[in-house]
Amino acid sequence: MSYEFLQILWFILIAVLWIGFFFLEGFDFGVGMLLPFLGKKDTERRAIINTIGSVWDGNEVWLLTAGGAMFAAFPHWYATMFSGFYLALFLLVIGLILRGISFEYRSKDSNPAWRRRFDRMIAIGSFLPSFLLGTAFANLAQGVPIDENMIYTGNLFTLLNPFGLIGGVTMVSVFLLHGANFLTLKLDGELRDRAREVSKKLYIVAAIAVVLLAVTTYIYTDISTKIGINPGIMPIASVAVLLVTILFINRKMEGWAFISTGIHIILTQIAFFTLMFPRVMISSTNPAYNLTIYNASSSQYTLTVMSIIALIFVPIVLIYQGWTYYMFRKRITAEKQSLVY
């Protein structure tokens, strides 16, 4: 395999890892953010947690794998992004730690105040990564200050620009809708009806945010010069598929509603990586300082070995995770005798 082919291949594989993470952890984060608001009683909140209890930690592995693949395949990309976005990523990790601890310790004490405290921590720990990742990816598309030495010259507040904030709000709103649709698939009884009603309200917020992000992409990125006024089928389809989600929600077609938000997330990320290619980080200082798959990659030997390892182990991981979802596919009720603490 040629060096250029391997560089393109690993750009695509990293994109697939991020897409898998956003699709799976998207509903995961959405459920976490909805937890304190959707569940009125402790048993209801426990039922909501149980919908993701068997999969949340497995979903986070996609983030670790994406970061690891970036480090091994494109070390300059990893070094510039993870050092430049250090404070944002530090807050992201804090959120994930709070979330993981809360899942494990929430039921160690039956005191209602103890459990409510951890429920709020789960919500905060789900919101922070959603918002920060949305902000980070919007900034990657817009471009960030990078000098000739591949060093990020901005700070945390550089990322908190209008387009970055729109990206963060959009990702939070879409994840909330994705999570609500997931709950309609996994819950039963009154909780299921409540999740459906919440999804109708969240749809309005998500639809407005997605349309706003689509419009501002033409203002803050180089999409019009790189791709053209017509962005192609992927961005248009990503917006359209989200807008039709309300039809499935209103007709109580929970599976199609969940698939619809999932397809939106997938198409949005495909559009993002298409806009970026062959760049991995855009320099707002000077286009000559852009990081690309060609100047940020590892050696041909490294990429070859990684490709062989991925060919062996990725199918195994996918089969195992698919089996996990199949085994825990049943609906969950808020009846105390059926709950697992």
N, C-alpha and C positions, 0 to 999 in steps of 0.2 A: 504494500500500500504506500502511495506517495505521501510525502510530508504534508502537502497542502490538503489532501483528502482527509488525513487524520485530524488536522486542525479544524476543518469544517465539521467532521464527524463529532468531535468532542464539543464543539459549540452547540450542535444539535442535541447531543446527549445531556448536556447541562441544562439546556432549555427544557427538555423533557422532564428532568428532575424537578425543576422549579414549577413546571406546570402540574406535575403530580402532587407536589407539596401544596400548592395553592388550591387545587381541587379538593384534596382530602382534608387538609388542615383548615380550609376555608369554612366548611360546615362545622368543623370541630371548634374553631374560634367563635363562630356564630352562636353555637349552642352555649359556650361558656359565657359570652356576653349577655345572653338572654336569661341565664339561670336565675339571678336574683329577682327578675321582673316577671318572668312567666310563671314560676312556681310560687304559689301562695302559701303552701304548707310544706313542712319538712319532707313529708313523703313524696310530694310532687317534685320538689327539687332533687330528691334522691333519684326519682325515676328519670328526670332529665339528665342527671349525671350518668346514670346507667346506660343511656343510649350511646354514649361515647366511651364508657368506662373500659371496654375491651379493645379499643382501637386508638385512643388519643396518643399514647406514647409511641405506637408504631407509626402513626402519621408524622410525628416530629422527626423520625429518622430520615425522611425525605429531605428535610432542611439540612441535617448534618451531612448527608450524602452529597447534596448539591454544593455545600461549602467545601467538603473534602475534594470533590471533583474539580472545583475551581482552583483549589490550592495545587493539585497535582498536574492538571492539564494546562492551566494558565496562571502560573505563579505571580506574574506581574499584575494581572487583573486582581487576584486575591490580595496581594500586598497593598496595592493602591486603594482598593475599595475598603478593605477591612481596617486599614490604618486611618484612612481619611474619614470614614463613617464610624470611627471607633465609639464615640459617645452614644450615637444612635443605636449601634449594635449592642453596646453595653446595656442600655435600657431595655432592648429587646430580650436579651438573655435574662435580665432581672425579671421581666414579665413571665418568661417561660419557667423560671425557677419558682416564682410565686405560685404559678398555676399548678406545677407538678407537686409542690409541697401541699397545696390546698387539697388536691385530689386524694392524697395519701393520708392526710391528718384530719380531714373534716369529720370523719366518723369515729375518731378516737375518744370523743367526749359527746355525751348526749345533751349537754347544755345548749339550748337554742341560740344563745348569744354567741357561743363558740362556733356553731355551725354557720350562722349568718355571717360572721366575720370571714370565714373561709370562702363562703359563697361570693362575697364581694371581692375577695382576692382572686378568685377564679375569673370573675368578670374583668377585673383590671388586668390580670395576666393574659387574658385573651385579647383585650382591646389594644394594649401597647404593641405587641408584635404586628397586629393587623394594620394599625395606623402607621407605624414606623416603616414597615415593608412597603406599603403603598407610597409613602413619601419618598423612600429611597429609590424605588423603581421609576417614579415620575421624574426624579432628578437625574437618573441615569439616561432617560430618554431626552431630557432637556439639555443636559450637559453640565458639568461641574468644573470648577477651576483646577486644572492640572498643568504642571509646568513641564519643561523639556526633560526633566529627570523622572517623569512618571509619578510625581509627588503631588498629592492633593493639597492645595494651598488655602482652602476655605476652613470653615468650622461648622459646629452643629447648627448655628443660626443661618448659615448659608443654605442649608437644606430646607429651612422653614420659609420658603418663598411661596408665592400664590399657587403656582402649578404643583409644587410639592405637596402643599396642604390639600389641594383638590384631589390629588392622587391618594393621599392618606384617607380622606373622608370617603372617597369612592370605594376604596377597598373595604373599609369598615362597613359601609352600608350594604355592599354586595355580599360580604361574608355573613352579615346578620340575616339577610334574606335567604341565603343558601342554608344557613343553620336552621331557620324557621321551617323551610321546606323539608329539611332532613327530619326534623322533629315530627312533622305530620306523617312521615313514613314510619317512624319508629314508635310513636306513642299511640295510645288508644284512649277512648272515652273522652271525658271533658277536656283533658290536657291536649288531646289531638285537635279538638275544635278550637281551643284557645290559641294553639300554635298557628292554625290556619287563619284566624282573624288577625293575628299579629303580622303574619306574612303579607296580608293585603295592605296593611299600613306601611310596612317596611318597603313594599314594592314601589310606592310613590317616591320615597326618599332615594332608593337605589336608582330608579329610572331617571330622576332629575340629575343625580350625581354623575351617572354614566354619560348622559347626553352632554352635560357641562364639560366633563373630561374630554369627550370626543371633540367638542368645539375648540376648547383651549389648546388641544394638542397642535392645532394648526397655527396657534399664536406663539406658543413657547418652544416648539421643536422644529426641526428642519424637514418635517414630513412632506411639505409641499414641494421642496426642491429635490429631495432624495427619491420620493416615490411619486409625487404628483398630486394635483388637486383631487383626483380620484384615487383613494387610498387602496383600492382593490377589494376583493370579496371578504377577506377576513375581518377587517375593522367594521365594515358595514354589517356583516352577519353577526358579529359579536353584540352590537347594539340592538339589532333587530330581534335576536333570539331572547334577549332580556326583556324587551318590550312586550313580547307575546306571552311571557310567563304569567301575566295576570289572567289570561284566558284559562290556563290550566288550574290556577289557584281557585278561580271562581267556579269552575266545573268539578272541583274536588278530585282532580287528576294529580294526586300527590307525586306519583312517580315521574310523570312528565314535567311537573313543576321543578322537581329537584334536578332532573336531567337538563332542563332548560338553563337554570342558573349555572350548572356545572359546565355546560357547553359554552356559555358566555365567558366563564373564567378561562377556559382552555383557548378559545379563539382570541380573547384579549391578550393573553400571553404570547400566542403565536404572532399576533400583530406587533407586539412589543419587540420580540426578538428579530422579526423581519425588518423592522425599522432600524434596529441596532446594527445588524450584520453589514460588513464583517467587523464592525466596531464592538468592543465590549465595554468601553467607557469613553464618553465623548468629552473632549476638553473644550470648555467655554472660553478658555484663554486664547487658544490657537488651535485650529483643526489639525495642524501638523503634529500636535502633541497627543492626538487621539491614541488610545490603546486599542489595538486590533487583535484578531486571532493570530495574526502573523508575527507581530512584535511582542506579544505577551505570552506566547506559548512555551511549553517545555520542549525538550528535544524529541526527535522522531522516535528514538528508542523508547523513551518514557511513554509516549502516546501509544506505541505499538503494544507494550506490555500491559498497559491499562486497558486497551481494547480487548485483549485476550481474556483478562480477568473479568471484565464486564460481561463478555459474551457467555461466560460460565455461570456467574453468580446472579446477575440481574434477573434472568428468568426464574431462578429458584426463589428469590425474594418476592417476585410478583405472584408466583403461585402460592406461596405461603400466606401472603397478605390477602389474596383473594379468598383463600380457604378460611381465614379468620373472619372475614365479613360474612361468608356463607354460613359459618357455624353460629354466628350471633345475629342472625337475620330476623328473628322473631320480634313482634311488637312488645312493648313494655307498658305495664299499667302502674298506677300509683297505689295499688293495694299493698299494704305493708308486708303481708306474708309472702309476696312474690319478689320483693326487693332484695338486692344484694348490697350489703353495707361494707 
